[in-house]
Amino acid sequence: MTMHLTVAIMQPCMKLVIGSLMRFVRSCRL
């Protein structure tokens, strides 16, 4: 039960982290 809750919380967090990482990598390449 707790596992389900953590996954629900982690998914949007991971999307935000990956999004910011991709932006960082893109700006570094430019």
Stockholm file with secondary structure:
# STOCKHOLM 1.0

chainA/1-30         MTMHLTVAIMQPCMKLVIGSLMRFVRSCRL
#=GR chainA/1-30 SS CHHHHHHHHHHHHHHHHHHHHHHHHHHHHC
#=GC SS_cons        CHHHHHHHHHHHHHHHHHHHHHHHHHHHHC
//
